[in-house]
Structures are given as structure tokens and as C-alpha cells.
């Protein structure tokens, strides 16, 4: 059972690292990250303009 727990913990770390790298790349490309509650009205207006 200990081996499975260790493998699961390692997998969680890999997933977290991959997610963090993806978020950094998105931010570099200009994506606005965060929830709608965190975004300012000006950012929301920019995204709504066609």
C-alpha cells in the first residue's frame, strides 16, 4: 500500500508542475487568468467587444 501512495504522490506532483507551466505559458501569451469575480470591469469589457 505504501508504494501505491508514493506513486500517487509523485503523479500529483507531476500534474501540479505541468499545470503551473501551462498557466505561465498562457499568461505569456496574454490570457487573463482568474475568476470572473477577480476581474475588473475594464477587462470584462475588452473581452466582450467583438
Secondary structure as a PSIPRED ss2 file (coil, helix, strand):
# PSIPRED VFORMAT (PSIPRED V4.0)

   1 X C   1.000  0.000  0.000
   2 X H   0.000  1.000  0.000
   3 X H   0.000  1.000  0.000
   4 X H   0.000  1.000  0.000
   5 X H   0.000  1.000  0.000
   6 X H   0.000  1.000  0.000
   7 X H   0.000  1.000  0.000
   8 X H   0.000  1.000  0.000
   9 X H   0.000  1.000  0.000
  10 X H   0.000  1.000  0.000
  11 X H   0.000  1.000  0.000
  12 X H   0.000  1.000  0.000
  13 X H   0.000  1.000  0.000
  14 X H   0.000  1.000  0.000
  15 X H   0.000  1.000  0.000
  16 X H   0.000  1.000  0.000
  17 X H   0.000  1.000  0.000
  18 X H   0.000  1.000  0.000
  19 X H   0.000  1.000  0.000
  20 X H   0.000  1.000  0.000
  21 X H   0.000  1.000  0.000
  22 X H   0.000  1.000  0.000
  23 X H   0.000  1.000  0.000
  24 X H   0.000  1.000  0.000
  25 X H   0.000  1.000  0.000
  26 X H   0.000  1.000  0.000
  27 X H   0.000  1.000  0.000
  28 X H   0.000  1.000  0.000
  29 X C   1.000  0.000  0.000
  30 X C   1.000  0.000  0.000
  31 X C   1.000  0.000  0.000
  32 X C   1.000  0.000  0.000
  33 X C   1.000  0.000  0.000
  34 X C   1.000  0.000  0.000
  35 X C   1.000  0.000  0.000
  36 X H   0.000  1.000  0.000
  37 X H   0.000  1.000  0.000
  38 X H   0.000  1.000  0.000
  39 X C   1.000  0.000  0.000
  40 X C   1.000  0.000  0.000
  41 X H   0.000  1.000  0.000
  42 X H   0.000  1.000  0.000
  43 X H   0.000  1.000  0.000
  44 X H   0.000  1.000  0.000
  45 X H   0.000  1.000  0.000
  46 X H   0.000  1.000  0.000
  47 X H   0.000  1.000  0.000
  48 X H   0.000  1.000  0.000
  49 X C   1.000  0.000  0.000
  50 X C   1.000  0.000  0.000
